[in-house]
Amino acid sequence: MEYIIPIAAAVIALVLGFFIGVLYRKRIAEAEIGSAELEAKRIVDEAVKAGETKKKEQLLEAKEEIVKANKEFDREVKERRNELTRLENRCVAREEALDKRIEQLERKDATLDKKIKENDELKAKIEALREEQLKKLEEISGFTPEEAKREIISQIEEDARYDAAEKLVEIEARLKEEANEKAKNIISLAISRLASEHVAESTVSVVSLPNDDMKGRIIGREGRNIRTVETLTGVDLIIDDTPEAITVSSFDPIRREVARLALEKLIADGRIHPTRIEEMVEKAKKEVDIQIKQAGDRAIFETGVHGINSELVKLLGRLRYRTSYGQNVLNHSVEVSLIAGMLADEIGADSTLAKRAGLLHDIGKALTHETEGSHVQIGVDVAKKYKESKEVIHAIEAHHGDVEPKTIVAFVVQAADAISAARPGARRENLENYIKRLQKLEEIANSYPGVEKSFAIQAGREIRILVRPEAVSDQQMVVVARDIVKQIEGELKYPGQIKVNVVRESRVTDYAK
């Protein structure tokens, strides 16, 4: 109890102190709020005064700008008015000038109308004079207008032909100077790089005999042995007085080779009778087949052409036993392939394609004894059958000019074929055909008007034509030579090329008395 009273008193004292503190703080806060309100009022009043002052300043500045803008506007209006005045003056001046110009044009129109009328009258007079002159010209010349036109056209054509011939001579001379040297270099280089032997082959084979008694054994009793050989091989055996030799003759070189091998085997064996002959012929055929395959493989190896169908390789091998004008066709094909490759290299063409086309260009000759048609068409059909390229087929088709060459490879193969065929000694012709060709050459040349005489020389490689100078002019010589060349190309078949040389000689003869 003694402790409770002092504690209560302390609590009461604390409560009273708290309330007193709160009242004090409240008074202080109210005093600060009042002071803040006064300060705020003062600041607001100052801001209002500053705003009024700023407003007045801006109004003054705006009035000054308006005055300035009015002055500028007045100045621009004045300038525009002055410009409009100048433009109006210029328009008036131009209008006056246009009026004067219109007056001048009207005066000129009147003058022009007058001149046109005068010209019309003058044209009428000229037309009348022209008609009168034409009538007089008709009376003097004896030609009607149509006849005179034809005569003039004829004269113009003659002059044009003359000019064209002169131009043709000039162009050909220039082109020959440029192209002849280059062509000679390319061809001579190709030929020098391929200096192969060329030996003409015949259509007969000779089989040597150990003695003349062997001839009787080959003939056999009542000729049965020789008949068996000829029946099995399809050849003719010529047994004459030639000592220790038998001649085997046939148009088919493969048959001839089979017969030759069979006879050599029979002679070596010594037993000659029909049964043995059949055995030896069969063996000879197998050997020839092997030789054909080897010949085709060797040709491909020599030329470096790969990827050829095996059937085409066999056909190439058959060309070993085929001749053309005495020239072995396989050797010729290999030579053409190598020359075509060299020519293609020189001119920047595809040498691989050129060699392939050159090797296959005469492939049709392997089947000419079995299939109807020219060797060119047969070769085209065979190349198509074994899927050769279009370029190769076209080169085969164009190498004799049956169609116009359209590719570089076709031209190269055509040139290589001519080079190989035209070499001295490469080919041999039948004497009768040779003489007929020379006679035909001279007949063609002599058929042209103005030709005095002609001579086939250089074994038919050149024909020299003499023309009458009073009938053929220097310019017409070009036309005559070209026409003869075209007729020779169209009517004759020949290896290589034929040079047509037209000669015009003028002679003047006088006598001193």
TATAGI-V935327 format. One record per backbone hydrogen bond with DSSP energy under -0.5 kcal/mol. NH is the residue of the N-H (numbers start at 1). CO is the residue of the C=O. E is the energy in kcal/mol with one decimal. If there is no record, write none. Layout:
BEGIN
NH	CO	E
NH	CO	E
END
This chain:
BEGIN
5	1	-1.2
6	2	-0.7
7	3	-1.3
8	4	-2.2
9	5	-2.2
10	6	-2.0
11	7	-2.2
12	8	-2.5
13	9	-2.2
14	10	-2.1
15	11	-2.4
16	12	-2.6
17	13	-2.1
18	14	-2.1
19	15	-2.3
20	16	-2.2
21	17	-2.3
22	18	-2.3
23	19	-2.3
24	20	-1.9
25	21	-2.4
26	22	-2.1
27	23	-2.0
28	24	-2.4
29	25	-2.7
30	26	-2.6
31	27	-2.3
32	28	-2.4
33	29	-2.7
34	30	-2.2
35	31	-2.2
36	32	-2.6
37	33	-2.4
38	34	-2.0
39	35	-2.1
40	36	-2.7
41	37	-2.4
42	38	-2.3
43	39	-2.5
44	40	-2.5
45	41	-2.4
46	42	-2.3
47	43	-2.6
48	44	-2.4
49	45	-2.3
50	46	-2.7
51	47	-2.7
52	48	-2.2
53	49	-2.2
54	50	-2.7
55	51	-2.5
56	52	-2.2
57	53	-2.1
58	54	-2.7
59	55	-2.4
60	56	-2.0
61	57	-2.4
62	58	-2.8
63	59	-2.2
64	60	-2.2
65	61	-2.4
66	62	-2.4
67	63	-2.2
68	64	-2.6
69	65	-3.0
70	66	-2.3
71	67	-2.1
72	68	-2.2
73	69	-2.6
74	70	-2.4
75	71	-2.1
76	72	-2.6
77	73	-2.6
78	74	-2.0
79	75	-2.3
80	76	-2.9
81	77	-2.4
82	78	-2.1
83	79	-2.6
84	80	-2.9
85	81	-2.0
86	82	-2.2
87	83	-2.7
88	84	-2.4
89	85	-2.0
90	86	-2.4
91	87	-2.7
92	88	-2.0
93	89	-2.2
94	90	-2.9
95	91	-2.6
96	92	-2.0
97	93	-2.3
98	94	-3.2
99	95	-2.2
100	96	-2.0
101	97	-2.6
102	98	-2.9
103	99	-1.9
104	100	-2.3
105	101	-2.9
106	102	-2.5
107	103	-2.0
108	104	-2.6
109	105	-3.3
110	106	-2.0
111	107	-2.0
112	108	-3.5
113	109	-2.9
114	110	-1.6
115	111	-2.3
116	112	-3.2
117	113	-2.0
118	114	-2.1
119	115	-3.2
120	116	-2.7
121	117	-2.0
122	118	-2.4
123	119	-3.3
124	120	-2.3
125	121	-1.9
126	122	-2.8
127	123	-3.2
128	124	-2.1
129	125	-2.6
130	126	-3.1
131	127	-2.6
132	128	-2.1
133	129	-2.7
134	130	-3.0
135	131	-2.1
136	132	-2.0
137	133	-3.3
138	134	-2.8
139	135	-2.2
140	136	-2.7
141	137	-3.4
142	138	-2.0
148	144	-2.7
149	145	-2.4
150	146	-2.4
151	147	-2.2
152	148	-2.5
153	149	-3.0
154	150	-2.4
155	151	-2.1
156	152	-2.7
157	153	-2.8
158	154	-2.2
159	155	-2.6
160	156	-3.0
161	157	-2.8
162	158	-2.4
163	159	-2.9
164	160	-3.0
165	161	-2.5
166	162	-2.4
167	163	-2.7
168	164	-2.8
169	165	-2.5
170	166	-2.2
171	167	-3.0
172	168	-3.0
173	169	-2.4
174	170	-2.2
175	171	-3.0
176	172	-2.8
177	173	-2.2
178	174	-1.9
179	175	-3.7
180	176	-2.3
181	177	-0.6
182	178	-0.8
183	179	-3.0
184	180	-2.7
185	181	-2.3
186	182	-2.5
187	183	-2.9
188	184	-2.9
189	185	-2.1
190	186	-2.2
191	187	-2.8
192	188	-2.7
193	189	-1.9
194	190	-0.8
194	191	-0.7
196	194	-1.3
201	326	-4.4
205	248	-2.7
207	246	-3.1
208	206	-0.5
209	244	-1.8
214	211	-1.0
215	212	-1.1
216	212	-0.6
216	213	-0.5
217	213	-1.3
218	214	-2.2
219	215	-2.2
220	216	-2.5
223	220	-2.0
224	221	-1.7
225	219	-0.8
226	219	-1.4
227	223	-2.0
228	224	-2.1
229	225	-2.4
230	226	-2.4
231	227	-2.4
232	228	-2.6
233	229	-2.1
234	230	-2.0
236	249	-2.7
238	236	-0.6
238	247	-3.3
239	237	-0.8
240	238	-0.7
245	242	-1.0
246	207	-2.1
247	238	-2.2
248	205	-4.0
249	236	-2.8
249	247	-0.6
250	203	-1.4
253	251	-0.7
256	252	-2.0
257	253	-2.2
258	254	-2.5
259	255	-2.5
260	256	-2.3
261	257	-2.6
262	258	-2.4
263	259	-2.5
264	260	-2.4
265	261	-2.4
266	262	-2.6
267	263	-2.8
268	264	-2.3
269	265	-2.6
270	266	-3.0
272	270	-0.9
273	271	-0.6
277	273	-2.7
278	274	-2.2
279	275	-1.8
280	276	-2.5
281	277	-2.4
282	278	-2.1
283	279	-2.3
284	280	-2.5
285	281	-2.3
286	282	-2.1
287	283	-2.4
288	284	-2.5
289	285	-2.3
290	286	-2.2
291	287	-2.7
292	288	-2.6
293	289	-2.2
294	290	-2.5
295	291	-2.7
296	292	-2.3
297	293	-2.4
298	294	-2.6
299	295	-2.1
300	296	-2.0
301	297	-2.4
302	298	-2.7
303	299	-1.9
304	300	-1.8
305	300	-1.0
306	304	-0.5
313	309	-1.9
314	310	-1.9
315	311	-2.0
316	312	-2.5
317	313	-2.1
318	314	-1.8
319	315	-1.0
319	316	-0.8
320	317	-1.6
321	318	-1.6
322	319	-1.6
324	327	-2.3
327	324	-2.0
329	319	-0.5
329	322	-2.8
330	319	-1.3
332	328	-2.3
333	329	-2.6
334	330	-2.6
335	331	-2.5
336	332	-2.7
337	333	-2.4
338	334	-2.4
339	335	-2.7
340	336	-2.9
341	337	-2.2
342	338	-2.1
343	339	-2.8
344	340	-2.6
345	341	-2.1
346	342	-2.1
347	343	-1.8
348	344	-0.7
348	345	-0.5
349	344	-2.8
351	349	-1.1
354	350	-2.0
355	351	-2.7
356	352	-2.0
357	353	-2.5
358	354	-2.5
359	355	-2.3
360	356	-1.7
361	357	-0.8
363	360	-1.8
365	362	-1.9
366	363	-1.5
367	364	-1.6
370	367	-1.4
371	367	-2.8
378	374	-2.4
379	375	-2.2
380	376	-2.2
381	377	-2.5
382	378	-2.5
383	379	-2.5
384	380	-2.3
385	381	-2.2
386	382	-2.0
387	384	-1.5
388	383	-2.7
393	389	-2.3
394	390	-2.6
395	391	-2.1
396	392	-2.3
397	393	-2.3
398	394	-1.9
399	395	-0.9
399	396	-0.6
401	398	-1.6
411	407	-1.8
412	408	-2.6
413	409	-2.7
414	410	-2.2
415	411	-2.3
416	412	-2.8
417	413	-2.6
418	414	-1.8
419	415	-2.4
420	416	-2.5
421	417	-2.3
422	418	-2.2
423	420	-0.6
426	423	-2.1
427	423	-0.6
428	325	-7.6
434	430	-2.5
435	431	-2.4
436	432	-2.4
437	433	-2.2
438	434	-1.9
439	435	-2.4
440	436	-2.6
441	437	-2.2
442	438	-1.9
443	439	-2.2
444	440	-2.5
445	441	-2.1
446	442	-2.7
447	443	-1.1
447	444	-0.5
448	445	-1.3
451	448	-1.6
452	450	-0.5
452	466	-2.7
453	466	-1.4
455	464	-2.5
457	455	-0.7
457	462	-2.7
460	457	-0.8
461	458	-1.8
462	457	-1.9
463	499	-2.8
464	455	-3.0
465	463	-0.5
465	501	-3.1
466	453	-2.9
467	465	-0.5
467	503	-2.4
468	450	-2.9
471	468	-1.2
472	468	-2.0
477	473	-1.3
478	474	-0.6
478	475	-0.8
479	475	-0.9
480	476	-2.6
481	477	-2.6
482	478	-2.1
483	479	-2.5
484	480	-2.4
485	481	-2.2
486	482	-2.2
487	483	-2.1
488	484	-2.5
489	485	-2.5
490	486	-1.7
491	487	-2.0
492	488	-2.4
499	461	-3.3
501	463	-2.7
501	499	-0.7
502	500	-0.6
503	465	-3.5
505	467	-0.6
513	511	-0.5
END
